[in-house]
Amino acid sequence: MTLRPARPRQGGALPSTRSPSPPRHTPRKLQVVPSWPSALANGLSPIYLTIKAIETLEAAPPRVISASREGLQGTRQVSLRLENGTCRFVDGTRTSAPHDGQDTDGITRIDIPADALMASVAVYCSQHARALKVVAEAFNGLNEPIEGSTTVSFSLPWLQLLLAVLGAMALPAIGKLGWTRVLVAALAGAIVYTVFFVGAVVTGNFNLGVIAVSLTKLPTENVLAAFALGVLGYLIAGPLLPATARPGAP
């Protein structure tokens, strides 16, 4: 007598979040890739992080594994935490509290959709962070912990600030208007640059061919734009500065 395989019953219990049998593809680590290694610490310039689950085999190159391919019945939940810095994550749907030890657990959680190979999150920082370590943690289909990390940095634009100050000092120095006016102009240049740096002045993006340029971000990222901003700051604040007689004037 030949035995035929039994047909699966209709209905029954809901599937578990993980496959009952060992998954065919199992990631062993997470990969965290930054869009660029550093950004300005102004709370406005992000570093975008891409998180992937990676399968590592001895005889094959590393492969990105989605949650559905691994056999997970749902999204892959990833926990993110920061070391050596106080910053915040923005994943497009919500903003975490600053990681200064004051929030509940200092962890931000994001989901990689079941059929997606990656998820992205942005990191913003408002203070200098030379070596900010981002650690991502999750579980694979075998309920084993997997993790990955990367290091990024956020810096204050001291060079751009210096160029803005020099730009503000240039015209009164060339015009020999006296050191008092030159120094007051330098202070005005520093104030104008700080206003742009913290985002108090906001403009939209201007399209130059295929490049979209935000005018308010140029001075914080380009030394020539910072110098030009200093000159512009002096031209705006010049009429408000105290008049100083030129050396040798009667």
C-alpha positions in Angstrom: 0.0 0.0 0.0 1.3 3.4 -1.0 1.0 6.2 1.6 0.2 9.6 0.3 1.3 12.8 2.1 -1.4 14.3 4.1 -2.8 17.6 2.9 -2.3 20.6 5.3 -5.4 21.6 7.3 -7.1 24.8 6.6 -7.1 27.4 9.3 -5.2 26.6 12.5 -3.0 28.7 14.7 -1.4 31.9 13.5 2.2 31.5 12.3 4.9 32.4 14.8 7.2 35.4 14.2 10.0 32.9 13.3 10.1 29.9 11.1 9.6 26.6 13.0 12.5 25.1 11.0 16.1 26.5 10.9 16.2 29.3 8.3 18.1 28.6 5.1 19.7 32.0 5.1 20.9 33.4 8.4 22.6 36.8 8.9 25.5 36.8 11.3 26.0 40.5 11.7 24.6 43.9 10.9 26.3 46.4 8.6 26.1 50.1 9.4 27.2 52.4 6.6 27.3 56.2 7.0 26.6 58.4 4.0 29.7 60.4 4.9 32.1 60.2 7.8 31.6 63.7 9.3 29.2 66.6 9.5 28.8 69.9 11.2 27.6 69.9 14.8 24.9 72.5 14.3 21.9 70.2 14.8 20.9 70.7 11.1 23.4 68.7 9.1 22.7 64.9 9.3 24.7 61.8 8.7 22.5 59.1 7.1 23.1 55.6 8.3 22.1 52.5 6.2 21.6 49.3 8.2 21.7 45.9 6.6 21.6 42.3 7.9 24.6 40.4 6.4 25.1 36.6 5.9 28.7 35.6 6.0 29.9 32.3 4.5 33.4 31.0 4.1 32.9 30.0 0.4 30.8 33.0 -0.7 30.9 36.7 -0.5 28.8 38.5 2.1 25.2 38.7 1.2 22.4 41.0 2.4 19.4 39.0 3.8 15.9 40.4 4.1 13.6 39.3 6.9 11.3 37.5 4.6 14.1 35.6 2.9 15.3 34.5 6.3 11.9 33.3 7.2 10.9 35.9 9.7 7.2 36.6 9.7 7.3 40.4 10.0 9.9 43.2 10.1 13.4 43.0 11.5 13.6 45.1 14.6 16.9 46.9 15.1 18.0 48.8 18.2 20.4 51.7 17.9 22.5 53.3 20.7 25.3 55.8 20.8 28.6 55.8 22.6 31.0 58.7 23.2 28.5 61.4 22.3 25.1 63.1 22.8 23.1 63.2 19.6 19.7 62.2 18.3 18.3 59.8 15.7 15.6 60.7 13.1 14.2 57.8 11.1 11.6 59.8 9.1 8.6 58.9 11.4 9.7 59.9 14.8 12.6 61.6 16.6 14.3 60.1 19.6 15.2 62.0 22.7 18.9 63.1 23.0 21.0 60.2 24.3 22.3 62.0 27.4 21.2 59.3 29.8 18.0 61.1 30.6 15.6 59.1 28.4 14.2 55.7 29.3 16.9 53.4 28.0 19.0 55.5 25.6 18.0 53.3 22.7 16.2 54.1 19.4 14.3 51.3 17.6 13.7 51.1 13.9 12.3 48.4 11.6 13.6 47.0 8.4 10.5 46.0 6.4 10.1 42.3 5.7 11.0 42.5 2.0 13.5 45.3 2.2 17.2 44.9 2.3 18.0 47.9 4.4 16.7 50.7 6.5 18.0 54.3 6.9 18.2 56.6 9.9 19.7 60.1 10.3 21.9 61.3 13.1 22.0 64.9 14.1 24.4 66.5 16.7 24.5 69.9 18.3 27.9 69.6 20.0 31.4 68.4 19.1 31.7 64.7 18.8 35.1 63.5 17.5 34.5 59.7 17.6 30.8 59.0 17.9 30.2 55.2 17.8 26.8 54.0 16.6 25.9 50.4 17.6 23.1 48.5 15.9 21.7 45.3 17.5 19.1 42.8 16.4 18.3 39.0 16.4 18.4 36.6 13.5 16.0 33.7 12.8 17.9 31.5 15.2 17.2 34.0 18.0 21.0 34.8 18.1 22.1 38.4 18.7 23.7 40.1 15.8 25.2 43.6 15.8 27.3 46.0 13.8 28.8 49.5 14.4 30.4 52.5 12.7 32.1 55.6 13.9 31.3 59.1 12.7 32.2 62.6 13.9 30.5 66.0 14.2 32.7 69.1 14.4 32.4 72.8 14.9 33.4 74.9 11.8 36.2 77.0 13.4 37.9 77.6 10.0 34.7 78.9 8.4 34.1 81.1 11.5 37.6 82.6 11.1 37.0 83.3 7.5 33.7 85.0 8.3 35.5 87.2 10.8 38.3 88.1 8.3 35.7 88.9 5.7 34.0 91.3 8.0 37.3 92.9 8.8 38.5 93.2 5.2 36.7 96.4 4.1 37.3 98.6 7.1 40.9 97.5 7.2 41.4 98.3 3.5 39.6 101.6 4.1 41.9 102.4 7.1 38.9 103.2 9.2 40.7 102.6 12.5 41.2 99.5 14.6 38.1 100.1 16.7 35.9 99.8 13.7 37.8 96.9 12.4 37.4 95.0 15.7 33.7 95.9 16.0 33.3 94.7 12.4 35.0 91.4 13.3 32.4 90.9 16.1 29.6 91.7 13.7 31.0 89.0 11.3 31.1 86.4 14.1 27.5 87.2 15.1 26.2 87.0 11.5 28.0 83.7 11.0 26.6 82.2 14.2 23.1 83.2 13.2 23.5 81.3 9.9 25.2 78.4 11.7 22.4 77.7 14.2 19.8 77.9 11.4 18.1 81.1 12.5 18.1 82.2 8.8 16.4 79.7 6.6 16.0 79.6 2.8 14.8 77.0 0.3 17.0 75.1 -2.1 18.0 76.9 -5.3 18.5 74.7 -8.4 21.8 75.3 -10.2 21.5 72.9 -13.1 21.2 69.5 -11.5 22.5 70.7 -8.2 20.2 71.9 -5.4 21.9 74.5 -3.2 20.8 75.7 0.2 22.2 79.2 0.5 22.1 79.1 4.3 24.2 76.0 4.5 26.9 77.3 2.1 28.7 79.5 4.7 28.9 76.6 7.1 30.4 74.2 4.6 32.5 76.4 2.3 35.3 78.8 3.4 34.8 81.2 0.5 31.1 81.4 1.2 32.0 82.1 4.9 34.3 84.9 3.9 31.6 86.4 1.6 29.1 86.1 4.4 31.5 88.1 6.6 31.8 90.9 4.0 28.0 90.8 3.6 27.6 91.1 7.4 29.8 94.1 7.5 27.9 95.8 4.6 24.6 95.2 6.5 25.9 96.2 10.0 28.3 98.9 8.7 25.9 101.7 9.0 25.2 100.7 12.6 28.8 100.6 13.6 30.3 103.7 15.4 32.1 106.1 13.1 35.8 106.4 13.6 38.0 109.1 12.3 40.8 108.0 10.0 44.4 108.3 11.3 45.7 111.8 10.4 42.3 113.3 9.7 41.7 116.8 11.2 
